[in-house]
Amino acid sequence: DSAAVTIQKQVLADVNLQHSWSQIFTGETITLRCEIQGGEGKVWKYEWTAPNTNSPPTSSEYRISRVSVSHSGDYRCRGSSDYLLTGWSDAFRLTVSFPSKPTVTLQPSWTQIYSGETVTVRCEIQGGEGAQWTYEWRAAKLNTPPTSNEYRIIRATESDSGGYSCRGRRDYFFSEWSDIITLTVSYKPKAKLRADNTAVPVGGSVTLTCSVNPSSSSGWKYYWYRDEKSSEALTTQDAVFHSNGQISVSQEGLYRCRGGRGNPVYYTEDSQSVRIGKTVTASNRPVVTLYPNWSEIYRGETITVRCEIHGGDTEWDYEWETNSMIKAPNQNEYRIRSASSSNSGNYRCKGRMKSSQHETTEWSDSVTLTVSDNVHSAASLTVSPDRVQHFTSDSVSLTCEGNFTEWRVRKFSEDGRLYSDCRRMTGSTCDINTSESDTAVYWCESGSGEFSSAVNITVQNDGDGPILVSPVHPVTEGASVSLSCSLRTQKILSNVFFYHNDKLIQNDPRGELKISAVSKSDEGFYKCQYSGRESAQSWMSMNSSPVCCKCVRLFKDLVFSSIMFNIAVLLIF
């Protein structure tokens, strides 16, 4: 007989994680589920094996709140229904890890950007790839912060500057806040162009360097242009391109550059243009000269620095280069009046053809000018009688004093002539029998080139009129001084009116004007009036501090400032 056989379908248990997370982090809540395949329609009881638990659940779900690393391990389950018992499921390996601290990054990775640029701020959680995070942001300017891991700033403005941080959220779990990254947005920068030389030597080239400040900004490529109206960048056919924003050019022209970075490219402002010329022949090399030819002068003196280009009849524009504190003008002459130590330095020049601005000479050799603040007073001049004004045919002695054996008295007349010698010179004294032509500025010069300060002497032809008796040299501030009025007879008059800058000093006449303590306000023009007739005016100056005495330096346009002032006073009258 045949026997009846009952075939029981195999029933299998399987453990699954309810969530689709590839990683589980401490603090999260998870649910493991035991599923029995082939056991539909039955009522099952469940058993679990799990690490670090003494009372596993008997239901199909194993829920763990605030999971920790100690929950990591293998989880198995099986089911029983009536007399049916499944086998243990395969192990489900649960790994619980500590979440990484998020990091904020910038793309491109520039913390210094400029208005108009585009940048992406990104939140990255290492080890959390594939996890379904929602992101929270703290940012300088986010009215409605995004919930994604990226925040894109298009056409940045200064208001986007500030700190950015983020954190991740998954269900009820939050990561830490990231460290803050600071983004700085500045005004659109201007490129800076520098040339190692502005003239291309024969058969050579010059190197141009383009840069963008601050130097901390990065990622720049540089674009070069020649001539003002050109909008096409130079190529390797026009220049030799080097790294670090440098090119070498051998063609003259007006060059400029700009920086660009990013995609789409963000451009800086154009740099200032630099004119590159070609060097003309060596025979035209300029020479810097000093007039007078003294490389050391003293405070208050006047000197001319001149750029001379010899050969041909070319008309030139001039450029100067100096490390002195005061820059020279772009002319062939630079006159320094009343020099000071700020004029000290090296001077060199070059010429640029007016007919072809790209054609230049080489730079001249440098000439060093030193302006000393030291007082130099080795020579002095005394006048006898000690007054400015004299009558014709008066005998006047000019005496040079100082530790020198050779002297000459020089004068600069009111008609603009320079006289080198005294007609009657005895030792260190020049004797003059005055005439109108002796009205002049006088000074002493030693054989070794030392000069005294200058004095002003005027000669009056009116034999009946008075002269003002006033000191030849400046009066020291605080000293006393007396002014009087005299006739040709040398009689000191007593019924005299005195004027200061054409204003009557007192209404009552007197014999002399005495100032007990001279001050700066007493400086000016003085004259006297006697019996309705006026003397010429003379300037009385103050001397509050020592003045430079190495002064009178040949030629009328290079006379020391005190001499020039005396001449000005002289020519007024």
C-alpha positions as CSV (number, residue, x, y, z in Angstrom):
1,D,0.0,0.0,0.0
2,S,1.1,3.5,-0.6
3,A,1.9,5.7,2.4
4,A,0.8,9.4,2.8
5,V,3.8,11.9,2.9
6,T,3.4,15.6,4.3
7,I,5.9,18.1,2.9
8,Q,6.4,21.1,5.2
9,K,7.6,24.3,3.4
10,Q,10.9,25.7,5.0
11,V,10.2,28.7,7.2
12,L,13.1,31.2,7.4
13,A,13.7,34.2,9.8
14,D,15.5,37.3,8.7
15,V,16.6,40.5,10.6
16,N,16.4,43.8,8.8
17,L,17.0,47.4,9.8
18,Q,13.8,49.4,9.4
19,H,15.9,52.5,8.2
20,S,17.8,52.7,5.0
21,W,20.8,54.2,6.8
22,S,24.2,52.8,6.0
23,Q,25.6,54.2,9.2
24,I,24.2,54.5,12.7
25,F,25.5,57.2,15.0
26,T,25.3,57.3,18.8
27,G,22.2,58.9,20.1
28,E,19.9,57.9,17.3
29,T,16.9,55.6,17.6
30,I,16.7,52.5,15.5
31,T,14.3,49.6,14.9
32,L,15.3,46.1,13.9
33,R,12.6,43.9,12.5
34,C,12.4,40.1,12.4
35,E,10.6,38.8,9.3
36,I,9.6,35.2,8.8
37,Q,9.3,34.2,5.2
38,G,6.8,31.4,4.5
39,G,5.0,31.7,7.8
40,E,2.2,33.8,6.7
41,G,-1.1,33.3,8.5
42,K,0.5,32.0,11.7
43,V,0.9,33.7,15.0
44,W,4.5,33.8,15.9
45,K,6.5,34.4,19.0
46,Y,10.0,35.8,18.6
47,E,13.3,35.3,20.3
48,W,16.3,37.6,19.9
49,T,20.0,37.3,20.6
50,A,21.6,40.7,21.0
51,P,24.8,42.1,22.6
52,N,24.7,43.7,26.0
53,T,21.1,42.9,26.8
54,N,19.4,40.5,29.3
55,S,15.8,41.0,28.3
56,P,15.4,41.1,24.6
57,P,11.9,41.7,23.2
58,T,9.5,38.9,22.2
59,S,7.9,40.9,19.4
60,S,9.0,41.1,15.8
61,E,10.5,44.6,16.4
62,Y,13.6,45.4,18.4
63,R,13.6,49.1,19.2
64,I,16.7,50.8,20.6
65,S,16.4,54.4,21.8
66,R,19.5,56.5,22.0
67,V,21.8,53.9,20.6
68,S,25.3,53.7,21.9
69,V,28.6,52.1,20.7
70,S,27.9,49.2,23.2
71,H,24.9,48.2,21.0
72,S,27.2,47.3,18.2
73,G,27.3,43.6,17.4
74,D,25.4,40.7,15.8
75,Y,21.6,40.5,16.1
76,R,19.7,37.2,15.3
77,C,16.1,36.2,15.7
78,R,13.8,33.1,15.3
79,G,10.1,32.5,15.6
80,S,7.9,29.8,17.0
81,S,4.2,29.0,16.3
82,D,2.5,26.0,17.8
83,Y,4.9,23.2,17.3
84,L,6.8,24.9,14.6
85,L,10.2,26.5,15.3
86,T,12.3,28.3,12.7
87,G,16.0,28.3,12.7
88,W,18.1,31.3,13.8
89,S,18.4,34.0,11.2
90,D,21.7,35.0,9.8
91,A,23.4,37.6,11.9
92,F,22.7,41.2,11.2
93,R,25.9,43.2,12.1
94,L,25.0,46.6,13.7
95,T,27.8,49.2,13.8
96,V,27.3,52.3,15.9
97,S,29.9,55.1,15.6
98,F,30.4,58.5,16.9
99,P,29.4,61.2,14.3
100,S,32.2,63.3,12.8
101,K,32.1,67.0,13.5
102,P,30.9,68.8,10.3
103,T,33.3,70.9,8.3
104,V,32.5,74.0,6.3
105,T,34.4,74.3,3.1
106,L,34.4,76.9,0.3
107,Q,34.4,76.2,-3.4
108,P,36.6,77.7,-4.7
109,S,38.7,77.5,-1.6
110,W,39.2,81.3,-1.3
111,T,38.4,82.9,2.1
112,Q,39.1,86.3,0.4
113,I,36.7,87.0,-2.4
114,Y,35.6,90.2,-4.1
115,S,32.2,91.8,-4.9
116,G,30.6,90.2,-7.9
117,E,32.3,86.8,-7.5
118,T,30.4,83.5,-7.0
119,V,31.3,81.1,-4.2
120,T,29.7,77.9,-2.7
121,V,29.7,77.3,1.0
122,R,29.5,73.5,1.7
123,C,28.8,71.5,4.8
124,E,30.6,68.1,4.9
125,I,30.2,65.4,7.5
126,Q,33.1,62.9,7.2
127,G,31.8,59.3,7.5
128,G,28.3,60.4,6.9
129,E,28.2,59.9,3.2
130,G,24.9,58.4,2.0
131,A,23.1,59.4,5.2
132,Q,19.9,61.4,4.7
133,W,20.9,64.6,6.5
134,T,19.0,67.8,6.8
135,Y,21.4,70.7,7.3
136,E,21.2,73.8,9.5
137,W,23.3,76.9,8.9
138,R,24.5,79.8,10.9
139,A,25.5,82.5,8.5
140,A,26.2,86.3,8.3
141,K,23.4,86.9,5.9
142,L,20.8,84.1,5.6
143,N,17.2,85.2,6.1
144,T,16.0,81.8,4.9
145,P,18.9,79.4,5.4
146,P,19.0,76.4,3.1
147,T,18.5,72.8,4.4
148,S,20.8,71.3,1.9
149,N,24.6,70.9,2.4
150,E,25.4,73.7,0.0
151,Y,24.8,77.4,0.1
152,R,25.7,79.2,-3.2
153,I,26.4,82.9,-3.1
154,I,26.0,84.5,-6.5
155,R,27.5,87.9,-7.1
156,A,28.8,88.3,-3.6
157,T,28.6,91.7,-1.8
158,E,30.3,93.0,1.3
159,S,27.2,92.0,3.4
160,D,28.0,88.4,2.7
161,S,31.2,88.7,4.7
162,G,31.2,86.9,8.1
163,G,31.3,83.5,9.7
164,Y,29.6,80.4,8.4
165,S,29.0,77.2,10.4
166,C,26.6,74.2,10.0
167,R,25.4,71.0,11.6
168,G,23.5,67.9,10.4
169,R,20.1,66.6,11.6
170,R,18.6,63.1,11.0
171,D,15.2,62.5,12.6
172,Y,15.7,63.7,16.1
173,F,19.5,63.4,16.1
174,F,21.8,66.5,15.7
175,S,25.5,66.6,15.0
176,E,27.8,69.1,16.6
177,W,28.1,72.6,15.1
178,S,31.1,72.9,12.8
179,D,33.9,75.3,13.4
180,I,33.3,78.7,11.9
181,I,34.9,79.6,8.6
182,T,35.2,83.3,7.9
183,L,34.5,84.7,4.4
184,T,35.7,88.2,3.5
185,V,34.2,90.0,0.6
186,S,36.0,93.2,-0.5
187,Y,35.6,95.8,-3.2
188,K,36.6,94.8,-6.7
189,P,40.4,94.9,-6.8
190,K,42.7,96.7,-9.2
191,A,45.6,94.9,-10.7
192,K,49.1,96.3,-10.2
193,L,51.6,96.4,-13.0
194,R,55.4,96.8,-12.4
195,A,58.2,96.9,-15.0
196,D,61.8,96.2,-14.2
197,N,62.7,98.7,-16.9
198,T,60.7,101.0,-19.0
199,A,63.0,101.0,-22.0
200,V,63.8,97.9,-24.1
201,P,67.6,97.6,-24.5
202,V,68.9,96.9,-28.0
203,G,68.3,93.2,-28.7
204,G,66.8,92.6,-25.3
205,S,63.5,92.7,-23.4
206,V,61.9,94.0,-20.3
207,T,60.0,92.0,-17.7
208,L,56.5,93.0,-16.6
209,T,54.9,91.7,-13.4
210,C,51.2,91.8,-12.7
211,S,49.8,91.2,-9.2
212,V,46.6,91.5,-7.2
213,N,46.6,92.8,-3.6
214,P,46.2,91.5,-1.0
215,S,48.8,88.9,-1.8
216,S,46.7,86.4,0.4
217,S,44.1,86.2,-2.4
218,S,44.9,83.3,-4.7
219,G,43.8,81.6,-7.9
220,W,44.6,84.4,-10.3
221,K,45.5,84.1,-13.9
222,Y,46.8,87.2,-15.6
223,Y,45.7,88.8,-18.9
224,W,47.9,91.3,-20.7
225,Y,47.1,94.0,-23.2
226,R,49.1,96.4,-25.3
227,D,47.8,99.9,-26.3
228,E,44.9,101.6,-24.7
229,K,42.1,100.6,-27.1
230,S,43.1,97.0,-27.5
231,S,40.7,94.5,-25.9
232,E,42.5,91.4,-27.1
233,A,44.8,89.8,-24.7
234,L,48.4,89.1,-25.7
235,T,49.4,85.6,-26.8
236,T,52.7,83.7,-26.9
237,Q,53.3,85.4,-30.2
238,D,53.5,88.8,-28.5
239,A,55.4,87.9,-25.3
240,V,57.2,85.3,-23.4
241,F,55.0,84.1,-20.5
242,H,56.5,83.1,-17.2
243,S,55.0,81.9,-13.9
244,N,53.9,84.2,-11.1
245,G,52.2,86.7,-13.4
246,Q,55.3,87.7,-15.3
247,I,55.9,88.2,-19.1
248,S,58.9,89.5,-21.1
249,V,58.3,91.9,-24.0
250,S,60.6,93.3,-26.6
251,Q,58.1,95.5,-28.4
252,E,57.4,99.1,-27.3
253,G,53.9,100.2,-26.4
254,L,51.5,101.0,-23.6
255,Y,50.9,97.9,-21.5
256,R,48.3,97.0,-18.9
257,C,47.1,93.9,-17.2
258,R,44.2,92.4,-15.2
259,G,43.7,89.3,-13.1
260,G,40.9,86.8,-13.6
261,R,39.8,83.7,-11.7
262,G,36.9,81.3,-11.3
263,N,34.3,79.9,-13.8
264,P,32.8,82.0,-15.2
265,V,35.9,84.2,-15.1
266,Y,35.8,87.1,-12.7
267,Y,38.1,90.0,-13.7
268,T,39.8,92.7,-11.6
269,E,40.0,96.3,-12.7
270,D,42.7,97.0,-15.2
271,S,46.0,98.1,-13.9
272,Q,47.5,101.5,-14.6
273,S,49.2,101.5,-18.0
274,V,53.0,101.4,-18.2
275,R,54.7,102.8,-21.2
276,I,57.5,100.7,-22.5
277,G,59.9,102.3,-25.0
278,K,62.9,101.5,-27.0
279,T,66.3,102.7,-26.0
280,V,67.9,105.1,-28.5
281,T,71.6,105.0,-29.3
282,A,74.1,105.2,-26.5
283,S,75.4,108.6,-27.8
284,N,72.3,110.2,-26.5
285,R,72.7,109.0,-22.9
286,P,71.7,111.8,-20.6
287,V,73.9,113.3,-17.9
288,V,72.8,114.8,-14.6
289,T,74.6,118.0,-13.6
290,L,74.4,120.3,-10.6
291,Y,74.5,124.1,-11.0
292,P,76.6,125.1,-9.1
293,N,78.6,121.9,-9.2
294,W,78.5,121.1,-5.5
295,S,77.3,117.6,-4.4
296,E,77.0,119.0,-0.8
297,I,75.0,122.1,-0.1
298,Y,73.7,123.6,3.1
299,R,70.2,124.2,4.4
300,G,68.6,127.2,2.7
301,E,70.8,127.3,-0.4
302,T,69.5,127.2,-3.9
303,I,70.7,124.7,-6.5
304,T,69.6,123.4,-9.9
305,V,69.6,119.7,-10.9
306,R,69.7,119.6,-14.7
307,C,69.3,116.7,-17.2
308,E,71.4,117.2,-20.3
309,I,71.2,115.1,-23.5
310,H,73.8,115.9,-26.1
311,G,73.8,115.1,-29.8
312,G,71.3,116.0,-32.5
313,D,68.4,118.4,-32.4
314,T,65.8,116.0,-31.0
315,E,63.2,117.5,-28.7
316,W,62.8,115.6,-25.5
317,D,60.4,115.1,-22.6
318,Y,62.2,114.3,-19.4
319,E,61.7,111.8,-16.6
320,W,63.4,111.9,-13.2
321,E,63.9,109.1,-10.7
322,T,65.0,110.0,-7.2
323,N,64.9,108.5,-3.7
324,S,64.6,111.9,-2.1
325,M,61.5,112.8,-0.2
326,I,60.5,115.4,-2.7
327,K,60.0,114.3,-6.3
328,A,61.4,116.1,-9.3
329,P,59.1,117.5,-12.0
330,N,59.3,116.1,-15.5
331,Q,61.3,118.9,-16.9
332,N,65.0,119.1,-17.9
333,E,65.7,121.3,-14.8
334,Y,64.7,121.0,-11.2
335,R,65.5,124.1,-9.2
336,I,65.6,123.6,-5.5
337,R,65.1,126.8,-3.6
338,S,65.8,127.0,0.1
339,A,67.1,123.4,0.2
340,S,66.4,121.1,3.2
341,S,67.5,117.6,4.1
342,S,64.4,116.2,2.4
343,N,66.0,117.2,-0.9
344,S,69.0,114.8,-0.2
345,G,69.2,111.8,-2.4
346,N,70.2,110.3,-5.7
347,Y,69.0,111.9,-8.9
348,R,68.9,110.3,-12.4
349,C,67.0,111.1,-15.6
350,K,66.2,109.9,-19.0
351,G,64.7,111.5,-22.1
352,R,61.6,110.5,-24.2
353,M,61.4,111.7,-27.7
354,K,58.5,114.1,-28.2
355,S,58.0,112.9,-31.7
356,S,57.9,109.2,-30.6
357,Q,56.9,108.6,-27.0
358,H,58.1,105.0,-27.2
359,E,61.7,106.0,-27.9
360,T,63.7,106.8,-24.8
361,T,67.3,107.1,-23.8
362,E,68.9,105.0,-21.2
363,W,68.8,106.2,-17.6
364,S,71.7,108.5,-16.7
365,D,74.1,107.7,-14.0
366,S,72.9,108.9,-10.6
367,V,74.2,112.0,-9.0
368,T,74.1,112.3,-5.2
369,L,73.0,115.5,-3.6
370,T,73.5,116.0,0.1
371,V,71.8,118.8,2.0
372,S,73.4,119.4,5.4
373,D,71.5,121.0,8.3
374,N,74.8,122.0,9.9
375,V,75.4,125.7,10.2
376,H,78.5,126.9,8.3
377,S,79.7,130.3,9.4
378,A,83.5,130.4,8.8
379,A,83.3,133.7,6.9
380,S,81.7,137.1,7.7
381,L,81.5,140.6,6.3
382,T,81.5,143.9,8.3
383,V,80.6,147.3,6.8
384,S,81.9,150.6,8.1
385,P,80.0,152.8,8.6
386,D,77.5,150.1,9.7
387,R,74.4,151.2,7.8
388,V,72.6,150.2,4.7
389,Q,72.1,153.7,3.1
390,H,75.0,156.0,2.0
391,F,75.5,159.2,0.1
392,T,77.5,159.4,-3.1
393,S,81.2,160.0,-2.5
394,D,81.0,158.4,1.0
395,S,83.9,156.3,2.0
396,V,82.7,152.8,2.8
397,S,84.9,149.9,4.0
398,L,83.9,146.2,3.5
399,T,86.0,143.9,5.6
400,C,86.1,140.1,5.3
401,E,86.7,138.2,8.5
402,G,87.6,134.6,9.2
403,N,90.5,132.2,9.4
404,F,91.6,132.6,5.8
405,T,94.5,134.3,4.0
406,E,92.9,135.1,0.7
407,W,89.7,137.1,0.2
408,R,87.8,138.8,-2.5
409,V,84.6,140.9,-2.2
410,R,81.9,140.2,-4.8
411,K,78.8,142.1,-5.6
412,F,75.6,141.7,-7.5
413,S,74.4,145.0,-8.9
414,E,70.8,146.2,-9.3
415,D,71.2,145.9,-13.1
416,G,71.7,142.2,-12.8
417,R,75.5,142.0,-13.2
418,L,77.9,139.9,-11.1
419,Y,81.2,141.5,-10.2
420,S,84.0,139.3,-9.1
421,D,86.6,141.8,-7.7
422,C,86.8,145.0,-5.7
423,R,88.5,147.9,-7.4
424,R,90.5,148.7,-4.3
425,M,91.3,145.6,-2.2
426,T,93.8,145.9,0.6
427,G,94.3,142.6,2.4
428,S,90.8,141.6,3.5
429,T,89.3,145.1,3.2
430,C,87.6,146.6,0.1
431,D,87.4,150.4,0.1
432,I,84.7,152.1,-1.9
433,N,84.2,155.7,-2.8
434,T,80.5,155.4,-3.4
435,S,78.6,156.2,-6.5
436,E,75.1,155.2,-7.6
437,S,76.6,152.2,-9.4
438,D,77.8,150.9,-6.1
439,T,74.2,150.1,-5.1
440,A,74.4,146.3,-4.8
441,V,74.4,143.2,-2.7
442,Y,77.9,142.4,-1.4
443,W,79.5,139.3,0.1
444,C,83.0,137.9,0.9
445,E,84.5,134.8,-0.7
446,S,87.6,133.1,0.6
447,G,90.3,131.5,-1.6
448,S,89.0,128.1,-0.5
449,G,85.4,128.8,-1.5
450,E,83.9,129.8,1.8
451,F,81.2,132.5,1.6
452,S,79.8,135.1,4.1
453,S,76.2,136.1,4.3
454,A,75.2,139.0,2.0
455,V,74.5,142.6,2.8
456,N,72.6,145.2,1.0
457,I,74.1,148.7,0.3
458,T,72.3,151.5,-1.4
459,V,73.7,154.8,-2.5
460,Q,71.6,158.0,-2.6
461,N,72.3,160.7,-5.1
462,D,70.1,163.4,-3.5
463,G,72.6,165.4,-1.5
464,D,70.0,167.4,0.3
465,G,67.7,164.6,1.4
466,P,68.1,162.5,4.5
467,I,69.2,158.9,4.8
468,L,68.0,156.3,7.3
469,V,70.7,155.0,9.6
470,S,69.8,151.3,10.1
471,P,71.9,148.1,10.7
472,V,73.4,146.3,7.7
473,H,73.0,142.8,9.2
474,P,69.8,141.1,10.6
475,V,69.0,142.0,14.2
476,T,68.9,139.2,16.7
477,E,65.4,138.7,18.1
478,G,65.2,140.2,21.6
479,A,68.1,142.6,21.1
480,S,67.8,146.4,21.2
481,V,68.3,148.5,18.1
482,S,68.2,152.3,17.3
483,L,67.3,153.9,14.0
484,S,68.1,157.5,13.2
485,C,68.1,160.0,10.3
486,S,71.2,161.7,8.9
487,L,72.1,164.3,6.4
488,R,75.3,164.4,4.2
489,T,76.9,166.5,6.9
490,Q,76.6,163.4,9.1
491,K,74.5,165.4,11.5
492,I,72.0,163.2,13.4
493,L,68.7,165.0,13.2
494,S,66.3,165.5,16.1
495,N,63.0,166.5,14.5
496,V,62.2,163.3,12.6
497,F,59.2,161.2,11.9
498,F,59.7,157.4,11.4
499,Y,57.6,155.0,9.3
500,H,57.3,151.3,9.5
501,N,55.8,149.7,6.4
502,D,54.6,153.2,5.3
503,K,52.7,153.7,8.6
504,L,53.7,156.6,10.9
505,I,54.9,155.1,14.1
506,Q,54.2,158.1,16.4
507,N,52.8,161.6,15.7
508,D,55.4,163.4,17.6
509,P,58.9,163.9,16.0
510,R,62.0,162.6,17.7
511,G,65.7,162.2,17.3
512,E,65.8,158.3,17.0
513,L,63.6,155.3,17.0
514,K,64.7,152.9,19.7
515,I,63.3,149.4,20.0
516,S,64.4,147.8,23.3
517,A,63.5,144.2,22.4
518,V,63.2,143.4,18.8
519,S,60.5,140.9,17.8
520,K,59.3,139.4,14.5
521,S,56.6,142.0,14.3
522,D,59.3,144.7,14.1
523,E,60.6,143.2,10.8
524,G,59.8,145.3,7.7
525,F,60.6,148.4,5.8
526,Y,61.6,151.6,7.6
527,K,62.1,155.2,6.5
528,C,62.5,158.6,8.1
529,Q,61.1,162.0,7.2
530,Y,62.8,165.4,7.9
531,S,61.5,168.8,6.9
532,G,59.0,167.2,4.5
533,R,61.7,165.1,2.7
534,E,61.8,161.3,3.0
535,S,64.7,158.9,3.0
536,A,64.6,155.7,0.9
537,Q,63.2,152.6,2.6
538,S,65.4,149.9,4.0
539,W,64.5,146.5,5.2
540,M,65.3,145.5,8.7
541,S,65.2,141.7,9.2
542,M,65.2,139.5,12.3
543,N,67.6,136.7,12.9
544,S,66.0,134.2,15.3
545,S,68.4,131.4,14.5
546,P,71.8,131.0,12.8
547,V,71.5,131.0,9.0
548,C,73.6,129.2,6.4
549,C,76.5,131.2,5.3
550,K,78.0,129.0,2.6
551,C,75.8,130.7,0.2
552,V,76.6,133.0,-2.7
553,R,77.2,130.6,-5.6
554,L,77.9,132.3,-9.0
555,F,75.3,133.5,-11.4
556,K,72.3,135.5,-10.5
557,D,69.7,132.7,-10.7
558,L,71.7,130.6,-8.1
559,V,72.2,133.1,-5.3
560,F,71.5,132.0,-1.8
561,S,68.0,132.8,-0.6
562,S,69.0,135.6,1.8
563,I,71.0,137.2,-1.0
564,M,68.0,136.9,-3.3
565,F,65.8,138.6,-0.7
566,N,68.3,141.4,-0.4
567,I,68.3,141.8,-4.2
568,A,64.5,141.9,-4.2
569,V,64.6,144.7,-1.6
570,L,67.3,146.5,-3.5
571,L,65.4,146.4,-6.8
572,I,62.3,147.7,-5.2
573,F,64.1,151.0,-4.7
